[in-house]
Amino acid sequence: MIPRATYRLQFHKDFPFAAAGPLAPYLAALGISHVYASPIATARRGTMHGYDVVDPTRVNPELGGEARFRSLAAALRREGLGVILDIVPNHMAVGGDDNAWWMDVLEKGESSPHAGLFDIDWRGPDTTLQGKVLAPFLGAPYGEALEAGDVRLAQGPDGAIAAVAYGAHRFPIRREDYAEVLARGLGAYDPATAEGRQRLHDLFERQHWRLAWWRTAGDEIDWRRFFDISGLAGLRMETQAAFDLVHGLPLRLYAEGLLDGLRVDHVDGLADPAAYCRKLRARMEALRPGRPGYLVVEKILGRGEALAPDWGVDGTTGYDFLDEASRLLHDPAGETPLAEAWARLSGRPADFETEERAARAEILQWSFSGQLRAAARAFHRLAAGDLAHRDVTPEAIERALRSLATVFPVYRTYATAAGLPARDTPVLERAIEAARPLQAPGEDALLDQIAAWLKGEDGGDPELRARAARRWQQLTAPVAAKSVEDTAFYRYGRLISRNDVGSDPAEFAANPVETHAALSDRATQFPNAMLATATHDHKRGEDARARLAVLSEIPDQWLQRSGRWRELNRSSAEGVDPADEAMVYQTLVGAWPLAAIAKDADALAALADRVAQWQEKALREAKLRSSWAAPDETYEALCHRFLERILDPAIAADFLVDLDDFVRRIAPVGALNGLAQTLLRCASPGVPDLFQGAEFWDFSLVDPDNRRPVDFGERQAALDRAAPIDELMASWRDGRVKQALIQRILAVRKAAPDLFAEGGYRALTAQGRRASSVFAFVRQTPSATAIGAVTIRAAEAVIGRETPVAPAAWWGDTEIVLPPDLGGRTWTDVLSEASVTGPKLKAASLLDRLPVSLLVAT
C-alpha cells in the first residue's frame, strides 16, 4: 500500500483518463508503483488543474467520469500499479452557476441545508450583510453595473429566476419573490429604465446575497476564501456534514481498492488540521483494516519547522525535500556578491527578510484586511468577557495581530480550545519578540496577552478561545502564501532558483551536515514522506533551478556576463525596470534549450511565447509595476516588446550568440546538478515522486508552462532503447541519461524494497582536496546496504566540458571513508556497473563516468 515511487499526472479535458491508460506499461517499466493523480472530482468546466471543484461527489465527466476512471485503475492494476489521489477538502469553486450547493445557499440563505458547509459569518458587524452573503463578482461598482445593465433578471429553462451578471455569474432569487416577479414580468425589472433599476435594486435588497464590486472583497467579504481568490470558497471541514460530503467519493473508491491513498491539498487552510488528519486516517483504517493506506499532506514547512508526528500522516508532499536538495546544490560563496549586486541594480533590499516583511504588510492591507478585522473581533469577544481585559479595544488587537502576522515565521500554529501544542510554543514566542518593535508605544504587552490566549493560559470561554485561534490561524496561512510565494518571490532577484515553492530564499545554501541531518530525521520520523523536486506548483523546472544554481558558484563571471547583456540590449530595454530586466536574463538562462537556437527565429519565437507568459505573471504577482487587480498594460507591453526584441535574431544577434555561448558553457554543470538531485530524490529516505515528463530534462517555467503536453511516445521509445551508460553520457543533452538513472535506481528500490522503505540513513564523510564536492550516504537494514554518492559544487571542473562529469584528475586524492562495518566489502555501481572495494572509495574512479553513484554490496 505504501508507494515505492509515484508519477504525477495532471488530468484535464485534453488529457483524460483514456489518455493515461496506455501509459501503464511505460510507467511500470520506468519503475513507478503508483500514479499520483491530480484531483478528479467534478470541477469547473475547462479546468486545467482540477482544484476548482464544484461537485466533490462525482468524478469529473470531462475526464471520462467514473466508468473511465475505473477502466484506468484496472489498466494500471494489470501492470502492478496503484493510484494515489489528490483531494481538495479546503475549498470549492463558487461564482458562475455550476456549484449547486453554493447556489442553494444564495437562494435560501441560512436555511439552506448546505449553509453550514461554507465558512460564512452570517452575523458580522456590517448591517448590510446581516444574514447575507457578500457576492463580490461585479466588474464595476454596484451602482455602475446596475445602471449599465450588466446585471439583469433571467429565467432559466427550468423556470428558476436569477440575477445574471456578466454572462457567467448567476444569483438565484428567493422562491418567495417568484410570484411578484412573474406577476409583473421580467420586463418590469429592466435596468434600462430608472423604474426598472429601482425595482431590480429593491428585489436584490431582499435576497440572501449582496452584489458587490470585486474590489470590495478584501475589506468586506464575510466568508473565507482560498487565499484571496473570490472564486474559491472555504469549507468548514471541521463539521461532520462537510467531511462526509467531500470525502464520500474518495473514501468509497478507496474502500473498493481503486485507490491506495490520498494526498490532501492545502491542509493548513483547515480549522484543525491535526484533528482532520486523524479523522481521515481513522476512516481509512476502518474501511480497509490491516492494510495501511498512504496519506500525505501538502504542507509548507518554515525554517526549523517539523511536521507534527501525531497527525497520523505519512508525511508531506515533498516541498521540504525540494528545498533541501536545492540548497545543497547552491554554493554559499555566491550569496553575498549576488545579493549586493542585486541591491545595487534594483534599489531593493539585499536580504529577503526585508522584502518579505514589506510584502506581508502590503498583502495584509490589500487583500486580508477583512479577515484581519474578523480575527481581531474574535479576540475582542474573548477580552470582553474578562474584567481585566475589557478595555482592550478591537482596534488595538487588530494592530497587534497585524504586527504579529507581518513577522510570523511559519504558515500557522495549531492552537485549539485546549491551547497551543508544546511544539508550537517556540514558534509563537519567536514571532512575539520579532513583533515587539512594530507595536505602538505602550502596546507591546498586548502581544503577550494574545499569546496567553492562544496557549490557553488565561482562562476565558474555551469556545471563544477556539474561535479566535481558528480565525487567526486561518489568516496567517494564506497571508504567508500570498505574500511570500506569490509576491516576494517575484520581487527578489538575487538568484531566482532559490525562489520556489517550499523554499526560504533567506537560506541561500546548505551546509552538507544540515542536509544529512534533515534526511536522517526523515528516515526516523517520516520514512514514507514524498520527495519532490518538480511539481504542478513549481516556479521553474527542476533542471532550470539546477542550472541556475551554477551561478552561485561563479558569481563574478555571471555578473560580468549579465552586465554585458545589459549593455548589448540598452536600447531595447529603455523604460524597463532594471530589476525586471535582470530577472528576464536569469529566466532565459534557466529555460534556454540545449539545442542550438541562437539563430533559429522560429525556436526563439516559441521560447519568447513561453517566457512572455512567465513575464506577465511575474510582473503582476510582484505588484510593483503592474498587478492582477490593476494591470499596467502600457508597462507590460513595454516589457513584452523588450522580450521580443532581445529574442529576435535580426535585432539582437550579438546578445543571442553570447547568451547561447554562456548557457552552453554552464549547461554541463547544470546537468550534473540535475543528475545529483535525481539520485538524491530516488535514493533518500522517503517516496520519490516524479512530475509528468520530468524524466527528461525539465526547463519549464511556472504554470501554465509546466503543464504543457508531454511527449510520452518519445519517452517510451527512449526507454525501449537500452544503451550503455557511456553512450547515454555522450548524448546527455537528449535527456535519456536522466531517464536511465531514474529507471536503474527504481529497479534497485523494487529489488530491495525494505532497504529503501525502512532502511536507516547514515552520513559518510569525504577527505582530500575535493572533499567538499562529495555528498555521500548509506542506506542500511540488517540484510541489505546501499551507498549513494553525488558530485556537488563542481563548476570549476565542469564548465565548458562536453559531458557533465568532473574529470578524474580534478578529484586528486579525494576519498569517501567507509565505516568499519562496511570497509571490507566489494561494491557494484548499479549505474555504471563498475566495481570498487573499501575501506576508502576514490572519487576519481567512482565519479569519473557519471557524476553520481549508487553502490550495492556484492
N, C-alpha and C positions, 0 to 999 in steps of 0.2 A: 504493500500500500504506500510506503514511502518512496517517492521517486528516486531514481538513480540519476536522471538528468531530464530536464524539461526543455521544450521548444515552444516559444511563444508564437502563437498565430493570431493575427488581427483579422477578425471576421467582419465583413461588411457586404453590402449588396453586390459589389463586384468581386468579392472573394467569399462566396457562401460555403456551406458545409460540403456541397457536392464537389467543390474545387479542392477541398482538403483531403477527402478520402483517398484519392490516388497517390497522395504523398506518403501514405503509411509505410510502404516498403522502403522508401528512401530514408525516412526518419529512423526506422528500425536499423537499417544498415549503418546509419551515422552513429548509432549508439544511444539514441534517445529512448527513454522509458515512458514518458508522458507528454502529451500535447497540453500546453498551458494556454487555455482558450480565453480570449477576451470575452467580455460579457455577452451572453446570448439571449437574455430576456428581451421582450419587445421594446424597442427603443424608438426614438423619433425617426420618422421616415428619412431615408438617405444618410443616416449617421455613418460616419467612418470609424467610429471608435466604440460605440455601444454603452457609454456611461450616461447617456441621456435617456434613461429607462422611463417608459410611460406605462408599462404594464408588466410587473415582475412575475406575474402568474403564468405567462405564456412564453414559449420560445418564439423568437422573432421570425415572422413569416418571410421577411426579406432575406433571411439567411437560409430558408428552406423549411422552417417550422420544426416541430418536434419529430416528425417522421424522418426527415432528412438527418436530424441530429442523431437519432437512433441508428441510422444507417452508417453515419460517420463513426460513431462509437463502435459499432460492430466491425467496420473495416479496420479500425485501429486495434481492436482486440485480436483480430486474426493475425496481426503482426506482433502481438505481445505488448501493445501499447495501451496505456490508460489515459484518462483526461483529468486535469486539474482545472477547475472553473473559477474565473474571476467574477465576483458578485459585488453588487453596489447597494449596501444597506443604508448609506448615509443620506441619499437624496433621490429625488425623481425629477424628471423634466416637467416643467409647467409652462404656462403660456400656450399659445396655439389653441388647438381644440382636441388634442389626441390623448390627454390624460383624463380618463373617466372619473377617477377618484377626485382629482382636483376640480374638475368641472362640477361634480356633485357638491363639493364644499362651497364653491362660488354660488351655486344655486340655493343651497339650503342653509349655509352658514353653520353655526354651532350645532344645529340639529342634524346635520349630515352624519350618517354613521361613519364617515371617513374623516370627520373633523379632527379626531384625536390622532390621526396618523401623521399629520404635519405639525411642525413645531411653530404654532401660531400663538401670539399673545393677544387674546381676544379682549383683554381689559387693560390695554396700555393707557398712557396719560393723554394721548391725543383724542379729544372728544369727537372728532370726525371719524374716528376709527373704532369706536366702541362697538364690539360685536361684528366688526367688518374686517375684511382682508384687503390690504393695500394691493392694488394691481398696477405696478409701475411699468406698463408696457407701451405707453404712448410715445410717439416720436417727437412730440411737441407738448408744451404746457397744455393742461386740460382745456382751458378756455379756447385756446387757439385751435386745438384739434377738433373741438366741438364745432366751432364756427366754420372751420374749413371743410366740414363734412367728412372728416377722417374717421368718425365714429357714428354708426347708424344702426338701426334695428334691422334684423333679418330673421326670416322664418325658414327653418330647415325642412327637408323633405319629410322628417318625422314629426313635424308640427312644432318642434321646440323653438322658442323665441330667444334670441340672444343679441347682445350688442356685438357688433363686429368692428374691429379696429385694424386698419392697415391690412386688410385681407386675411391675415393669418390668425389673428387673435380673436377668440370668441369668449364672451362673458354672459353666461345664461342668466335670465331674469327669473325672479321668484315665480312659482306657479300661481300664487295668489294674485299676481298682476296680469295674468293672461287675459282674464275676462275684460278688463278695461282696455288693454291694447287691442284685442280682437274687435271689441265693440267700436272703437274709434277707427281702427285700421292703421296699418303701419305708416301710411302716408301722413297721418296726423303728427308723426314724430320725425318728420323730415327736417334735418338740420339746415336745410337751405333757407328756411324762413325763421324769423325771430320766434314766432309762436311755437314752431316745431322744435326749435332748440330748447326753449324753456320747458316744454312738455317732456322732451327727452331727458333734460337735466333733472327735472323733478322725479322722473321714473328712476333714474340712476341713483338718486339720493336714497331711495327706499331699498336698494339692493344690499346684499351681504358683502359687497365689494365696493371699493372706491377707486375709480380710474385715476391714474396719475402719470405724469411725465416720468420717463425712465430715470432722469437725473435725481428725482426725489428719493430713490431707493436707499441710498447710503444714509440719509438722515431720518427717514420716516418709516422705513419698512418695518412691519410688525410680525414678520415671520423670518425664521432663519434660512439663509441661503447657503449654497455651496460656495465658499469664498465670497466673492462679490458678484456672482452671476445670478441675475434675477430669473433666468430661465431654469434654474435648478433649485428646488425647494427642499429644505432639510426635513428628514423624517424622525419621528420620536421612537427610535428603535428600543428605547427602554420600556415601552409598553408591550404587553404580550400580543395585543392585536396586530401591531405593526410588525413585530418579529415574525409572527406566524404567516402573515400575508406575503411578506417579502421573501421569506425562506421556504415557503411551501414548495415551490418548483425545484430549487437546487437540492433540497433535502429529499424530495421524492426521487429525483434522478440518482442521488447518492444511495438511497436505500435499495434501489433496483440494481446497483452495481454499475451504472453508466458513468458515474464519477468516482474518482478515488480521493478527491479532496477539494478544498476551497481556498481561494485567495480573496481576502477581504479588502476592498478598496477603502482608502481614507478612514481607517479605524479611529483616528484622533478626532474626527468630526462628531463621534457619538457621545452621548451624555456620560456613559460609564463604560469605556472600552473594556476594562477588566471583567466586569460582570457580563458584558455581552459575549466576550470570547469564551468565558467559562460556560455560559449557557449554550452557545453553539457547539462547543466541544462535547458537552453532555448529551445534546441531541444527536450528534453524530455517533457517539458511542452506544447510545440506546438503540439506534437504527441498525447498527452492524456490530453487535457485541464481539469483543475479542479480535476485531480487525481494525486497528487504529488508522483512521483516515488522516490525510495530510491537511494541515491548517496553518496558513501563514497570513500575515497582515502587512499591508502597506503602511509602513511607519518610518518617518524620518527621525533618525536619532541625532540629537545635538552633540556638541563636543563633550565627551566624558559621560554621555548618557548611555545606559544599557537597557535593553528590553526587560521588563519585569518577568521574573521566572514563574510567577503564579497565575499567568493568564490562561494557561492550558493550550498554548500555540506552539508550533514547531519553530517559529522564528519570524523574521521579517522577509520581505520580498527581495532583499539584497541590495538596496541602495547604499547601505553602510559598507558593504564589501566593495561596491563600485568606488566609493571614496577611498577606502584603504588601498586598493590597487592603484588608483590614480596618484595618490600622494607618494607611494613608493617609487613611482616612475619619474617623479619630479625631483630636480636637484635643488637643495636648499641654497646653493650658491647663487642661484638666479633671482632669489626673492627680492633682495634689496635693490640691485640695479634696475630690475624691471619695474619695481614699484616707484622708484624715484623718477624714472623716465616717464612713466605713465602720469604722474602728478605734474611734471613739467609740461608735458604735451597737452593734457586735458584740462589742467586747472582744477581738477577734482582731487579728493583725498588719496593719499598714497596707501593708506590702510583701509581694509574692508570694513572694519567695525564702525568707523565714522560714516561710511556710505550706508551701511545697514541701518544705523540709528536714524539717519535722516529719512530713509525710505520708510521705516516703521512709523515715524511721526507723521509723515505725509499720508500714508495709507490709512492710519487711524482717523485722520481728519477727513480724508476724501471719501473713503469707502465704508468705514465701520463706525462712524460717529453715532448712528442709531443703536447699534449693538453695544457700543461702549456705554451709552446712557442707560440702556436696559440693564447692563451688569451693575452699573452704579446704583440704579433704583433697587435692584435686588439686595445689594449690601445695605442700602439705606433702610429698607424694611427690617433688616436684621438689627441695625443700630437703633432704630426707633423703639424696639421692644426692650431696650436696656436703658435705665435711667443714666448710667454712666456715659452713654454714647448718644443720647437723644439729640444733643446739639450738634452732632456731626452732620453737616449738610450733604445732600446728594452731589452738589457741585464740587465740594472738597473731595468726596470719594471718587468722583469722576477724574479729577486732576491726579489723584494718587494712582488710580488704575491706568491712566494714560502714561504716567511716568514708568510704571512697572512694565507695561506692555512694550514700551519703547526699548527696554533693555533685556527683555525676557530671553534667556539663553537657549530654551528648547521650545518645541511646539506647544507643550502644555504639561501641567501636572494632573494628578488623578485623585483629587480630593472627593470625598463623598460625605454623607451625613455623619459618618463615623470619624471624619477627619482626614488628614493627609497621610498617605503611606510614608513610612520612615525613609524609604529610598528617595522620596521627593523633597524631603526637608532641606538638604544641602542646596538643591537647585533653587528653591524658593528663597532661601536666605541669601544666596549669591545675588539673586535678582533684586532683593530688597536693598542690599548695600549699594548695588550699582545705580538704583533709582533714587537714592537719597539726595545726591547733588542736583537732581532735576526737580525736586519738590520746592514749592513756595516756602518762604521763610516761616518757620514755626509749624509746618505741616508734615515733617518727616515722620513724626510719631504715628501718623495715620497709617503709614506703611506697615508698621509693626502690628497695628490693630487688625489690618486686613490679613496679615499672616496668621495672627492668632485665630481669626475666624476660620480661615482655611484649614488650620491644623486642628480645629475643634477644641481649642484650649480655653475658649472664653464663654462657654455655655451658649445660651441662646437657643431658639427654637431649631431643632435638628432639621426640620423640613425647610425652613427659611435658609439655614446654612447650606443645605444641599442645593437649593435653587440658586443661591448666589454663586456657589462654587461652579455649578453647571454653566451658568451664564458666562462666568469669567473664563472658564477653560474652553468653552466652545467659541470664545472670541480670540484667545491667543493663538490657537492653531491656524485659523485662516489668515490672521494678521501676519504670522510668520511666513506662511506660504506666499502670500501676495507681495509682501514687502521684500523678502529675500529672493526667492526663486523667480518671481515674476516682475521684479523691479530692480533691486540692487545688482542682480546678476547681469542685467543688461546695461548697467551704468559703469560697472567696474571692469576695466580692460587691461589690468596688469598682465594677466595671461589667462585667456578665457577657457582654457582647458580645465581650470580649477573651478569654473562656474557651472556646476552641473548638479542635477537632482541628487539630493542626499549629501552633497559636499558643503564644506565650510571654507570659502576662499581665504578666510583668515589663517587657515592652516595650509601653508603653501606646499610643504613636503613632509614626509615622514621619515624619522629615523627607523631603519630596519628593525631595531629592537621593539619599537612600538607596533610595527606591523606583525611581528612574531607574536607579541602579546595579544593582539586582537584576534589573530587566527587561533591561538591556543585557547583563549576564552570561549570562542565559538565552539570549538571541539568539546569543551566541557559543558557549556550552558545550553547551546542550541546547535547540536551537530547536524540537524536536518534543515537548518535555515536555508533559504535560497541564496545563491550567489549570482549577482548580475553585473555585467559591465555594459550592457546596452538594453534599453527599454523603450516602450512606446512614449515615455515621458522625457527621454534624454534631450539635452540641448544640442548635442552633437555626437556623432557616432563614436564607438569605442576606439576605432583606429584613427579617427580625426583627433581625438583627445590624445592618443598615444603619440601621434606625430607632433602635435603642438607642445607636448611635454619636452620634446627635444630642445625647444627654445630656452628652457630653464637651464640647460647645460651650456648653452652658447649665447648668453645674453648680449655680449658685446657684438658678436657677429650679427645677431638679429637686429639690434638697434641700428647698427651701421647700414644693414641692407634695407630695413624698412624706412630709414631716413632717406636713402637714395630713391626709394619709390615715391616718397612724398615730393621730392624734387622733380622726378620724371612726370608726375601727374599733377603738378601745381596748377596748371590752367584748368584741368578737368575737375579739380577738387575745389575750385573757387566757390566760397559760400558754404561749403560743407564743414561742419564742426570737426576739428582735428581728432576728437575722441571717436567720432563715428567713422572717420576715415581709417583710423588705426584698427578698429575692430573689424572693418572690412578686410584689411590685409591679413589679419590673423585667420579670419574665416576662410579666405581663399587658400591660405597655406594648408589649413586643415582639410578642406574639401577638394583640393586640386587632384584630378585623376592621375593615376600612374601612367596612363598612356600620354604620349606627346601631343598636346593640343594647342601649343602656343601660337600656331599659325592656322589652326583649323577653325574657321569662322563659325561653322555650324555647331561644333562641340562647345565652343566658347559661348555661343548664344544660349545653348541648353544649360550650361553652367550658370550663366547670368540669370536665367529664369529661376533657377533653384535658389541662388543667393538672394535674389530680389524678394522672394517670399520670406526668407530669414530676415532680410533687412527691414521689411515693413514691420514684422513682428518685433524685432529688436528695438526699433525706434518707438513704437507705440508702448511696448512694455516698460521701457525706460522712463517714459512720461516726462522727458526733459524738453525735447523739441517738438514732439507730437505725442499722441495718446489715442487709445481706442475711444475714449469719451469725446475727445475733440481733435480729430486728425488734422494736422497741418499739411494739407495736400500740396502746398507750394514747396515746403521744405522737403517733403517726401519725394516729390517729383525731381527736385534738385539732386537728392541723394541717388535716386534711380538713374538719372542721366549720368551722374558720375560713374556709377557701376557699369552702365552700358558702354561708356566711352573707354574705361580702362580695360574692358574685356573685348574691345574691338581691335583686331589686328591692324586695321587700316589707320587707326588713331594712336594706339599705344603699343606699337610693336616692340620697342625697346623694353618697356616695362614687362610685357608678357614673356619675352625671352629671358629676362633677368629673374622673374618670378619662377618660371619653369626651371631655370638652372638651379635656383635655391632649393626648390622642392625636390628636385632630383638628387641633390646632394644630401638632404636630410631624410629623404624617404626611406632609405635602408635602416636608419636608426629608428624611425617611426615604426617600421615593420618589426624590427627587433622588439620594441616595446609592446607592440600588438601581440606578438607571439608569447612574450613573457606574461602578459596579463591573461592570455588564453590558458596557459598552463596553470597559472595560479587559480583561476576560476574552476578549472576542471579537476584539480588535484587537491585543493584545500578542503578543510572540514566544511561540509555543507552540501547542498544540492545545486550543481551548476545549471544555470538557465541560459539558453541560447535564444536571442531575439531573432525573429524570422529574417533569413538572408545573411545574417552576420557571420555565417561560417566562411564566407568570403570577406575580403576587406570591407570595412564599414566606414565610409567617409560621409555619412549622411549628416544632415542638419536637423534642426528642431522640426517638429511636426508642422506641416504635413509631409515634409521631405523624408522623414524616417519611416513613413508608412507607404512609400511608393511600392508598386507591384514588384514582386520578387521573381526572378527567372529561375524557377525550380528545375526546369529542364536542363539548364546549363549546370546547375549544381549536381543533379543526378548523373549527368554524363561525366562530370569530373570525378565523382566518387567511383564510378564504374571503371575509370581508367587508373587502376592501381599503378603507382610509379615509385621507384626508389627515392629515398629522401634527397639524394644529391641532385636528381633531376628536378624534384619539386623546388629545391632551393635555387637552382639555376633559373627557374622560371617563376620566382616568388611573386612577381608582380600580378600574375593571374589569380592569386588567392588560393590556389589549390593546396599550398603548403599549410595554410591555416586550417583548412577543412580536414586535411590528413592528420594534423596534430590533434584536432578535436576527436576524430574517429579513433585514433590509436589510444588516446588516454581513456576515452569512454569504454573502449574494449577492455582495458585493464580494470576499470571500475566494475564492469559486468562480470569479469572472471573472478574478481576478488571483492564481492560486494560488502562483506563485513569490514574489510580493511578501510574502505572509504566512508562507509556509513557509521562505523563505530570506532574506528581506529583513533588512537591518540595522536597528538601533534607535538613534535619537538623541534626546536630551532637548531640548526647546525651553524657552526662558525667557520669562517674562512681566514686564511692567513696568507701573507705575501703582498707583493706590490699592488695588486688589483683586488684586494680583499673586499673593498667597499663596493665592488661591482658584481658581487655574487650574493644572491639570496637563495638559501637552501634550507630544506626542512625534511623531517622524517614523518611518515605516517606508519603507525605500527599497531598490530594486535599480537597476541601470543603466537599466532600461527603464520603471520604474513607481515612483510615490511616493504615499503617503497620509499624512495628518496626522490624529492623534486628539487631541481636547481634551475635558476633563471639568471640571465645576464641583465643587469640594470645599470643605468647611468654610464653608458659606454660610448657616448657620442664621439669623443676624440679618436676612438679607434675605428669607427664605422662610417663616419661622414665621408661621402664620396666614393665608398666602395661599391662594388657591383652586387654584393649579397649582404643581407642583414645579419652578419655574424662578425664577432671580433676575432682577428687572426690569432693563431696560437702564439706567435712571438710577443704579441702585446700582453698576454697573460703572464708571461715570465714564470715566476716561481709560485704563483697563486694556487692554493690548495684548499679543498674542503676537508675539514678534520672530522672524522667519524668517531662517535663514542666507542668505548672499548667493546661493548656488546655487539657492535656491527663491524668492527675493524677488520676481522679476518675473512670476510665473505667476498665472493666474486659476484659482480652485479652485471646485469644486461640492460642496456638502454633500450626501452621498447620503442623509442622514436627513431634512433639511428642504427639500432641493432648492434652497436659496439659493446664490448665487454671491458670492465675495469675492475680493479681489485684495491681494497683498502689497505691500511687504515686511513690513508690520505688519498683524496681523489684530485688529480691535477686538472685544473680548469682548462689548461691548454689542450688536453686530449678529450675532456668531457664536453666542452662547449665550443669546439672548433668547427663542427659541421652544422650544428643548429645552435641557436642562442639559448636553448632550453634543453632540459634533460629530465627523463623520468626513469629511474632505475628500479629494477626488481631483483631480488636475490635469486641466484641460480644454483 
